[in-house]
Amino acid sequence: MRKSAILTTTLTVSAISAATLVCGASANAYPREETIGLHCYGQNPNILLFPFYGGARVTLNTPVRGQISISSDSKDPIPYTTDTTVRVTDLRTNRTQTYHRRWQHSLSDIGGYRIDGIAARGRTRVSVSAVNHGLFQTLRGPTCTGIVSA
């Protein structure tokens, strides 16, 4: 192998390594989302309309280090109310934080809930349960659980 070929190969490998380091560092700076209960659906309390979605999005790498955000939404043409309980458990310490939200389902972009500033580090279990109050009946929704790495 000639000297110029070795130099070109060395420069190419160095450039790729530098790009990987730079991109890898910046990729961790942006928020990343994981879904809890992707296929976690329950019956709509208004009987014939869209099924209730009980899962949630967990946003990791929020602007405040060591905190996560949890949000969810479920649309329906006939409004109904949901009482949601979110439990966040640090699997290292077994410490559980519990949050309650009451929110309205509709077709607008305003529905759903969001919980910010949840302290979480390492492996964390997130459980979401709900009770749905419709025009005709009240139904318990499914409990959707998953583990994220905060």
WOSUL-V189209 format. One line per field, one symbol per residue. phi: phi as a letter, one per 20 degrees, with the letter a starting at -180 (. if undefined). psi: psi as a letter, one per 40 degrees, with the letter a starting at -180 (. if undefined). A space follows every 10 residues. Layout:
phi->???
psi->???
This chain:
phi->.fffffffff ffffffffff fffffffffe gcdcddmgdd dcfffemdeg ffedfbdded lfgefncccc babbeafdgb dcdddddddf ffdmeddccc cdbdeaefee fnbbcdmefb cmfcedcccb cdddfdbdcf efedcbddde
psi->hidddddddd dddddddddd dddddddeei iiiihhfdfg iiiheeceai ihheaihhhi fidhheiiih iiihiidhii ihhhhhhhhh edefhhhhih hhihhaeiee aaihhifhhh hahhhhhhii hhhaddihih iihhiihih.
